[in-house]
Amino acid sequence: MGQLLLTGTERFLGKNEVIVSKTDLRGRITYANRLFCSIADYQEHEVLGQPHNIVRHPFMPRSIFKLLWDTVTSGQELFAYVVNRTKHGDYYWVLAHVTPDRDPSGQIVGFTSCRRAPGQAGLAAVRPLYADLLAIETSTESSKDGLAASFRHLQDTLERAEKPYDQLMHHLIAAE
Ligand SMILES: Cc1cc2nc3c(=O)[nH]c(=O)nc-3n(C[C@H](O)[C@H](O)[C@H](O)COP(=O)(O)O)c2cc1C
């Protein structure tokens, strides 16, 4: 990946605003609401059909996305704090709730994410954790080893918290 432009400017979601998107099984965007497009400076036609990493911010650890995909493809829901990048390099933090979509036979046919403004307590807990995970991921020569070590650190952290990730997130939400 080439150097991504980052402005360092943060954008904020309003208290009652919800960013919604849906993807197919491979993570290609099949739906994006108006707020998704406006906060990230995209037109709807620019995001439909694109991989969801179109809004990926380099601060996000890969292990969080591994956990996201492992969880939703196994049929579970996940709460996760995510920082995203706008088209022109600004950033915005969200608390995402990602769920699998099923057809009437129960088969998973895609995924939905609804995101709200995160609270300060949650962000304060997650920022240093993500910085640690990212440092682990970039500290090894092989990116595969880095991801494995980062994922282990994430699991250890969650085990020490005696809560799976989504419960930890609920805990953080409740603390806000
Ligand atoms: C429903 C859904 C919503 C997603 N939302 C985001 C998002 O807001 N930001 C993001 O960076 N990745 C999101 N992802 C994860 C991306 O598909 C992708 O795994 C991630 O951006 C890492 O991309 P990379 O592996 O190409 O680096 C979402 C995935 C799904 C299934």
The ligand as a Gaussian input file, in Angstrom:
#p B3LYP/6-31G(d) Opt

LIG

0 1
 C      -20.205000      -5.291000       7.790000
 C      -18.727000      -4.914000       7.823000
 C      -18.347000      -3.624000       8.138000
 C      -17.013000      -3.249000       8.154000
 N      -16.694000      -1.963000       8.477000
 C      -15.412000      -1.560000       8.446000
 C      -15.067000      -0.204000       8.707000
 O      -15.913000       0.642000       9.029000
 N      -13.759000       0.142000       8.643000
 C      -12.787000      -0.746000       8.309000
 O      -11.621000      -0.361000       8.245000
 N      -13.082000      -2.055000       8.061000
 C      -14.363000      -2.466000       8.128000
 N      -14.672000      -3.782000       7.878000
 C      -13.556000      -4.745000       7.680000
 C      -13.021000      -4.733000       6.273000
 O      -13.783000      -5.640000       5.491000
 C      -11.541000      -5.182000       6.242000
 O      -11.415000      -6.457000       6.825000
 C      -10.614000      -4.216000       7.002000
 O      -10.797000      -2.895000       6.547000
 C       -9.146000      -4.590000       6.847000
 O       -8.804000      -4.547000       5.509000
 P       -7.443000      -5.159000       4.974000
 O       -7.390000      -6.570000       5.453000
 O       -7.540000      -5.061000       3.488000
 O       -6.368000      -4.317000       5.563000
 C      -16.008000      -4.193000       7.856000
 C      -16.383000      -5.512000       7.533000
 C      -17.717000      -5.872000       7.533000
 C      -18.106000      -7.294000       7.217000

